[in-house]
Amino acid sequence: MDETINFEDFQKVDIRIGTIIDVQDFPEARNPAYQLSIDFGDLGVKKSSAQITTLYQKTELLNRQILAVVNFPKKQIGKFMSECLVLGAVNNKDVILLNPEVKVKNGTIVS
């Protein structure tokens, strides 16, 4: 990546901790994905589409804490409205979810 940003640019990105409270298949997605409902505490529950089906089963995602950007504009994906971007490390084509080492309060700011 050639472009650098300053600290003020970084501060505009609102990254929060949330807990996945519901996981559904998303058969309408172009690439295999799940529809996630994520509890961000005082921010409420937000939905996201995540292409994480190769490494994660639905049952192991429930109650898992993740990191997500919560201040992107909503994005329409088929009939589904994604309200946040779940963060992960991309290893080849697999996405490995980022999460805190210990449980923290939903909505906690990541800085």
C-alpha positions as CSV (number, residue, x, y, z in Angstrom):
1,M,0.0,0.0,0.0
2,D,1.5,3.3,-1.1
3,E,-0.8,5.8,0.5
4,T,-0.3,6.8,4.1
5,I,-2.8,8.4,6.3
6,N,-2.4,10.7,9.3
7,F,-3.7,10.0,12.8
8,E,-6.8,12.1,12.3
9,D,-7.8,9.9,9.4
10,F,-7.4,6.8,11.5
11,Q,-9.5,8.3,14.3
12,K,-12.5,8.6,11.8
13,V,-12.7,4.8,11.7
14,D,-15.0,3.6,14.4
15,I,-14.0,0.0,15.3
16,R,-16.0,-1.7,18.0
17,I,-16.2,-5.0,19.8
18,G,-19.5,-6.9,19.3
19,T,-20.9,-10.4,20.0
20,I,-22.4,-12.5,17.2
21,I,-26.0,-13.3,18.4
22,D,-27.4,-14.9,15.2
23,V,-26.0,-16.6,12.1
24,Q,-27.9,-17.5,9.0
25,D,-27.0,-18.9,5.7
26,F,-26.9,-16.4,2.8
27,P,-27.7,-18.5,-0.3
28,E,-28.3,-15.3,-2.4
29,A,-24.7,-14.1,-2.0
30,R,-22.4,-14.4,-5.0
31,N,-19.8,-16.0,-2.9
32,P,-20.6,-18.3,0.1
33,A,-21.4,-16.1,3.1
34,Y,-23.3,-15.9,6.3
35,Q,-25.7,-13.2,7.5
36,L,-24.6,-12.1,11.0
37,S,-26.5,-10.2,13.7
38,I,-24.0,-8.6,16.0
39,D,-24.7,-7.0,19.4
40,F,-22.7,-3.8,19.9
41,G,-24.1,-2.9,23.4
42,D,-25.3,0.7,23.5
43,L,-25.0,1.0,19.7
44,G,-27.6,-1.8,19.3
45,V,-27.6,-4.8,17.0
46,K,-26.2,-4.4,13.5
47,K,-26.2,-6.9,10.6
48,S,-23.3,-7.9,8.4
49,S,-22.6,-10.3,5.6
50,A,-19.4,-12.2,6.0
51,Q,-17.6,-14.6,3.6
52,I,-16.3,-16.8,6.4
53,T,-18.0,-20.1,5.5
54,T,-14.7,-22.0,4.7
55,L,-13.3,-21.7,8.2
56,Y,-16.3,-21.3,10.5
57,Q,-19.5,-23.3,11.2
58,K,-22.6,-21.3,12.2
59,T,-22.6,-22.9,15.7
60,E,-19.0,-21.9,16.5
61,L,-19.8,-18.3,15.6
62,L,-22.6,-17.8,18.1
63,N,-21.5,-15.8,21.1
64,R,-18.1,-15.1,19.6
65,Q,-16.8,-11.6,20.0
66,I,-15.4,-9.9,16.9
67,L,-14.1,-6.5,15.7
68,A,-16.1,-4.5,13.2
69,V,-16.1,-1.0,11.6
70,V,-19.5,0.4,12.5
71,N,-19.4,3.8,10.8
72,F,-19.4,2.8,7.1
73,P,-22.5,3.6,5.1
74,K,-25.0,0.7,4.9
75,K,-24.5,-1.6,1.8
76,Q,-27.2,-3.4,0.0
77,I,-26.2,-7.0,-0.8
78,G,-29.0,-8.6,-2.7
79,K,-32.1,-8.3,-0.4
80,F,-29.8,-8.0,2.6
81,M,-28.7,-4.6,4.1
82,S,-25.2,-4.8,5.7
83,E,-24.7,-2.3,8.4
84,C,-21.1,-2.9,9.5
85,L,-17.9,-4.5,8.3
86,V,-16.5,-7.4,10.3
87,L,-12.7,-7.4,10.3
88,G,-10.5,-10.3,9.5
89,A,-7.1,-11.3,8.2
90,V,-7.1,-12.7,4.7
91,N,-5.0,-15.9,4.3
92,N,-5.2,-16.9,0.6
93,K,-9.0,-16.8,0.2
94,D,-9.9,-17.6,3.8
95,V,-10.9,-14.9,6.2
96,I,-9.7,-15.3,9.8
97,L,-11.8,-13.3,12.2
98,L,-10.1,-10.8,14.5
99,N,-11.3,-10.9,18.1
100,P,-10.2,-9.7,21.6
101,E,-8.1,-12.2,23.7
102,V,-10.5,-11.8,26.7
103,K,-14.2,-11.0,26.8
104,V,-15.0,-7.3,26.9
105,K,-18.1,-5.2,27.0
106,N,-20.0,-5.1,23.7
107,G,-19.5,-1.7,22.0
108,T,-16.0,-1.2,23.4
109,I,-14.0,1.1,21.2
110,V,-10.8,-0.3,19.5
111,S,-8.0,2.2,19.2
